[in-house]
Amino acid sequence: MIDARLEEVLRFIGANVRRIRLKRGMTQQDLAEAAGIALRFLQEIERAKTNVGVAVLVKLADVLGVPPGVLFRRRELPEVKRGRPRKARSPGGS
């Protein structure tokens, strides 16, 4: 069982990875491939559902262009939205 403090830190890491990834305009697939990890593993990291090793943290930080310590900053995970995101409408408005 994971203790409360570890759960808190994993939420910070997940929230920061997601926030920075989106700021960089990357998809989960882009980041997973660039960091050399499985997409499912990245998804679990962003949802704070798995413990993550130092080697993976360093890879993610390098790809995101931040020092590894940034991933530990206090941030909260956004509410989970189920399903695929809606496609953007074309400017013509079909």
C-alpha positions in Angstrom: 0.0 0.0 0.0 1.3 3.5 -0.9 1.3 5.9 2.0 -0.3 9.3 1.8 2.9 11.3 1.4 4.0 9.2 -1.6 0.5 9.6 -3.1 0.8 13.3 -2.8 4.2 13.5 -4.5 3.0 11.2 -7.3 0.1 13.6 -7.9 2.6 16.5 -8.1 4.7 14.6 -10.6 1.7 13.6 -12.7 0.3 17.1 -12.7 3.6 18.7 -13.6 4.3 16.2 -16.4 0.9 16.8 -17.9 1.0 20.6 -17.5 4.5 21.0 -19.1 3.7 18.5 -21.8 0.6 20.5 -22.8 2.5 23.7 -22.6 5.1 22.3 -25.1 2.2 21.2 -27.4 3.1 17.5 -27.1 0.7 14.6 -27.1 1.1 11.7 -24.6 2.3 9.6 -27.6 5.0 12.2 -28.5 6.3 12.4 -25.0 6.3 8.6 -24.4 8.2 8.0 -27.7 10.7 10.7 -27.0 11.4 9.5 -23.5 11.5 5.8 -24.6 8.7 4.7 -22.3 5.4 3.0 -23.0 2.3 5.2 -23.6 0.3 3.3 -21.0 3.1 3.9 -18.4 3.1 7.7 -19.2 -0.7 7.7 -18.8 -0.4 6.1 -15.4 2.3 8.6 -14.4 0.1 11.5 -15.4 -2.8 10.0 -13.4 -0.5 9.3 -10.4 -1.4 5.6 -10.6 2.1 4.3 -10.6 5.4 4.8 -8.8 8.1 6.2 -11.1 11.9 5.7 -10.9 14.6 8.3 -11.0 15.7 7.2 -14.5 12.3 7.8 -16.0 11.9 11.2 -14.2 15.2 12.3 -15.6 14.2 11.2 -19.2 10.9 13.0 -18.9 12.5 16.1 -17.6 15.1 16.1 -20.3 12.5 15.7 -23.1 10.3 18.4 -21.5 13.3 20.7 -21.2 13.1 21.3 -17.5 15.3 20.3 -14.5 14.0 17.1 -12.8 13.2 19.0 -9.6 10.5 21.0 -11.4 8.5 17.8 -11.6 8.2 17.7 -7.8 6.6 21.2 -7.5 3.2 21.4 -5.8 0.5 21.1 -8.4 -2.8 19.4 -8.5 -4.1 17.0 -11.1 -7.0 18.3 -13.2 -10.3 16.5 -13.1 -10.3 13.4 -15.3 -12.4 13.7 -18.4 -13.4 10.3 -19.8 -13.4 9.5 -23.5 -11.5 11.0 -26.4 -11.4 14.7 -26.8 -13.7 16.2 -29.3 -12.3 17.2 -32.7 -11.9 20.8 -33.3 -14.4 22.3 -35.8 -13.1 23.6 -39.0 -13.1 27.4 -39.5 -15.9 27.0 -42.1 -18.1 25.5 -39.3 -19.4 22.2 -40.8 
